C-alpha cells in the first residue's frame, strides 16, 4: 500500500506537485491521468524515491519513504520507465539477474528467480536475446520482469503504452490485471484513453501538479465517460 499525504515537490524553485493526497491499494490498479506536464511522471518518480519531497509524507507499506535506504526502497517498489531503460549490452536474462546480484543473491538463485519471472511474462524463449533484437512490447515485458525480480509489493509504470501497438497493449492489460489479482499494488500514468478504459479501476485526474478528481470502478459506466473531460 502507498499513502500520500499533503505532498509537495519543488525542483529549482518550481512547484511540480502541490498538496497531493492519494493512495494505491494492494490488488488494485491505480491510474494517474492528465495532459502532458500535469505531474503524473513526477508523482510516480516521487513514490519510487527518485524525486525529493519538499513537504508532506509518502508511506510505503507502512514505512516512511524518507526513512528507507535505496536498497529498501528498491525491494518495496518496482519502477518501469517509459523508455524501459534496459542495458543494451546485456541479454534479457542478464538484465534481470543484475539487480538480484546487486542485492546479494547468488548467481544460481538469481538465474532461477529471473527465469521464473520471465516465464510469467511469456519471455522465457528470449533469455539470450539483446534488447535491440526485441520488439517494443517484448522490451517492456523484460523491463517489467526486471522490476518484479526483487518481488516488490508495489509496481509503478510510467506511460506504459507509449510505444506499444494495440495487440501488445491488450497483452499489457492482461499482465497487469493478473499481477493485481495476485495482490500486487499497481500504479501507472497514462494519456491513452483506450488503455485507461480497459484497466479502469481507481483513477486520479491530474492537472498542473494537482489532483483535481478521483473515481473508482464502483461508478465505472458513468465515470468512464467523464475521463475524457480531463484530457
N, C-alpha and C positions, 0 to 999 in steps of 0.2 A: 504494500500500500504506500502511496505517496500523498502527503498532505502539504499543501502550500498555503501559508498564512501571511497575508499582508506583504507580499513580495514586491520589492522594487529593485531594479537593476539599472545602474548608471555606469556608462563607459565613456571616458573622455568628456565628462560634463554633459553628456546626452542621456536623457532618461529613456531607456529602451523598453522597460516594463514598469508599470505603475500600479501599485496596490492590487496585486493579483491574489485571489482566493480560489483554490480549486483542489480537486482530489482525483487520484487514479486508484481504482479498486481492483483487488485480485479477481481474476475470472471475468473481467470486463475490458472492453476496448474503448479507450477514451480518445476522442479525436479533437484536435485543435484546428479550427478552420478560419480562413480570413484571407484578405488580399495579401499580395507580396508586401513585406515591410510591416505587417500587422504585429509581429513579435513572436510568431509561432516557433521559429527555429531558436530564437534567443531563450524562450521559455524551456524548450526541451534540453538545450545545452546547459541551462542552469540546473535543471533537475538531475542531469548527469554529472554535475560538478565541474563543468567546463567553462562556466561564466561566474564572475564574482557576484555575491549577494550584497547589495547596498543596504537593504533594510528588509526585515521580515524573517520568516523561517521556512525551511524546506525539511520535512521529515521523511526519511526513507525507512520503511519497515520499523517505525518507532524510534529511529535514531536520527539526531540532528545531522544534516549533511556536513555542516562545518566542523563537526567533531570526528568525522571519518577520515581515514587516510585514503590516498589514491587507490591503494590495494583493496581496502574495504569497500570503497565505492564501486570499483570495477567488479567486485564479486556480487554486489547487490543489483547493479544496473548494467544491462547490455545496451549499447548505443549503435545504431546503424545510420551512418552518414548518407546524405543524398547521393554523394559521389562514390559511395561504398568504401573507398579508401583501402582497398586490398593492396598488399605488397606485390608489385608486378613481377619481381624477381623470384617469388616463392610460388610453389604449386598450391593447389587448393588445400591439400592436407597440411602442408607446411604453414599456410596462413592460419589454419585452425589450431594447430598444436602450439604455435608461437606463444599466445597469451597463457596457455596452460603451463608451459615450461617456465615462463617468467614468474608464474605464481608458485613454482616449486614442485610441480608434478613431474614424475619421472617420464622419460620418453615413451616407454611402453604404455604407461597409464594414459598419457596424453593422446597417443595414437588410438587407443581403444575408445576413449571418450569422443575424440573428433570423428571417428568413423561412425559411431552411434548417432551423433547429431546430424552428420551429413546424410545418413540413410533416412532419417526422419524427414529431411528436406529433399529427398529423391536426387541427391547429388553423389551417391556412392560410386557411380561409374566415371566420375570426373576427378578423382582424388589426385591424379598425377598431371592434370592439365594446369596451364598457367592462365591467369586472369584474361590476358589478351586473346586466348583461344575460346573464351566463353561468350555467350550472348549476354545482353544486359540483365535479363531475368535470371540467368544462371549465376552471374556475378553477385546479384542481390541475394540469392539464396545462400551463397558462400558467406557473404557478409553477415547474414542473419545467423548462420551456423556458427561463425566465429564469435558473435556476440552471445550466443547461447551456450558455448562450450563450458564456461565457468559456472553454469547452472544458476544464472541470476534470477531474482524474484520479479524483476522489472525489465521490460523490453521497450525501448524507445526508438522510433523510426522517423527520420526527417524526410518529408515529401517522397514517400517510398515508390510512388508510381510515376515519377517524373520522366524516367527513361524506359518505361515498360509499354509493351503493346497490350491490346485487350486480353489476349489469351494468358499472358503472364500476370496481368492484373487480377484476373479471376483466380489464378493459382495462388497468388499472394493472399487474397481474401480467404481462401480455404485454409492456408497455412496459419494465418493469424487467428482465425476462429478456432482452429484445432488447439493452438497453444493457450488461448484464453480459456477454453473449456477444461484444460488441464490445470487451471488455477493461476497462470501467469498474469501479472499486471501488465497490460499493453497500452502504450500511449503513442500517438503519432500526429504529425501535422500534414495537412493536405489542402490543395486548392482544386482537386479533381472531384467534381461533384458526383459523377457516375460512381466512382470508387467510394465516396462517403456514403452514398445511399445504400450500397451493398453491405457496408460494415456498420451502418447506423446503430449505435449503442448509447454511448454518452458523448455529447458534443458540446464543446465550448466555442463560442464565436468570438474572435479577437479583432480588435480594431485600434490602431495607434497605440499599441502597448497595453491596452486594457482588455479585459474580458467583458463583453457587452451583453451576452446572452448565454443561457445554458438550457439544454433539454436532454431527455433520455428516451429510451425506446418505449416507455410507457405511453408516450404520445407520438409514436413513430409516424403514423399516417398523416396526421395534421402537421406535426412539426417539421417533417422532412420537406414539406412544400415551402416552409419558411426559410430553409437554409440558404437558398439562392439569393434571398434578400440581403444577406451579409457579404456576398461575393461579387 
